[in-house]
Amino acid sequence: MNVKNRKISYLSLGLGISVIIGFAIFSSFKYSQKEATGVVMMNKKMYVDKIYDFGKSPNVFKYKGSRPAVVDFYADWCRPCRRVAPIMEELSKQYAGKVDFYKVNVDLEPELAAVHEVQSIPMVAIFSNKGNPKITMGALNKDEYITLIEEILK
């Protein structure tokens, strides 16, 4: 093997090892992040299964969940959304087993944002079997979210 081919082989091997290590680190980060939080990332399929099938009944809202749910409509680039995220994580632990917590990235799920006419983020929707969802716009403090959740649980 000549010097040029040997260099290419070493570079390829190094790149392959780097990719494998990077993937392992990224996978473990995502796994530990998922374990650390009770807030679940929601996509359209999950939304239709757990919250509301807007395709079947576009004009009449019918909540599908068995217990209340809090859905945080957010974007990664939104600074107020980043302030709300740890509050939602804390509340998901506080209300574990009583309320389900989800987040919807409006950049990745524009159809879900359109269903709820999200025009400003963060927007938090609280769903229950008691009619239409309660909607809040902007970043509230933890106590304000607790008040809204407690109203739904009564």
N, C-alpha and C positions, 0 to 999 in steps of 0.2 A: 504494500500500500504506500502510495507516495505521500509526501508531506501535506499537500493540498487536500487530498481525500481524508487524511487523518484529522486535520483541523476541522473539516466539515462534519466528520463523524463525532468528534468531541463536542462541537457546537450543537449538533442535533441531540446528542445525549443530554447535554446540559439543559437545553431548552425543554426537552421532554420531562426531565426530572423537575424543573421549575414549574411546569404546568401541573404536574401531579401534586407537588407540594402546595401550590396555590389553590388547587381545587380542594384538597383536603382541609386546608385552613378555612376557605370560604364555606365549605359544607359544615364544618364543625361550628363556625360562627352562626350560620343560619339555624342550626339545630339548637345551640345554646340560647339563641335569641328567642326561638319559638318556645322553649321550655320556660324562659324567664317571664313571659308575658301571657296573659289570658286574652289579649286582643288578637283576633284572627283576621288575617288579610282576606278580603272577600272579592271574588270575581262575579261575573254575571251569572254563571251557572249556580253558584252557591247562593247568590241573592235570590234567584228565582225559586230555588229549592227551600230556602229557609225564611225568606222575608215576604216577598210579594211576586206573583207571576203576572207581570204587567202585560205579557203577550196574550194571556187567556182572558183577562178582565182589565182592559186598559182604562175603563171609565169608572170602575168601582174598586177602591182599595180594600183588599182582604188580607190581613196579616196571617201568615202561615205558621208562625212560631208558637211553641207551647208556653214560653215564658217571655217576658219583655226582652227587648234587644236595643242596644245603643250602637248606632252606626256613625262613625266619624268619617265624613267626606273631606279628604285632604289632598295635598300635593307635597312632594318632597322639597320643592323649592320655597314653600310657604313658611315664613318665619313664625307667624302666630300658630300655624298647624304644629310646628315643632314644640311649641309651648304646651299645647293641648295633649300631645301624645303621652308624656309621662303621667299626666292626670288620668287619662283613660286606662293606662296600665295599672295604676294604683286602685282605681275604682273596680277594675275587672277582678282584682284579688279580693277587695272588700265585699263585692257582691257575687262572688263565685257560687255557682249553683242556683242563684236567684235571677240573674240578668246575664244575657249573652252580650259580648262586646266584639264589634267588628270594625274594620277600617276599609274604606274604598278609596283607592288612588284615582282621582278624577281624570288624571292624564292617561291612565291605562284603561279606565272604564268610563269613557265619555257617555255611553248610552245610559248607564245608571245615574250619572250626574244629570242627564237630560230628563229622566223620569221624574226626578225630584226638583227639577228646575234650579239646580245649584248655580247660583250666579256669584257667590262670594264664599270663600273658604277661610277658615274652617267652618263647616256646617255640620252640626251634630243632630241626628234624627233619633228620637226615642220611640220605638215601636211597641205596641201592646195590642191586645184584643179589644181595647176600649176605643175603637174608632181610628181616625187618621193619626199619623205620627205627630209628635210634638217636635218642632223644628227650632233650633237655635242657630243664630248666625254670629260669627266672630268667636274669639277665644274668651270663654268664661273662666271664672276661678272654680276650684274644686268644690267649694260649698254650694255654688249655684247649680252645678251638675248633680250633686247629691240631692238637693231640694227637688229637682226635676225627676230624678229616679225614684225618690221616696213617694212623690205624688202618684206615679204610675203603679208602684207596689201596693198602695192603699186600696 
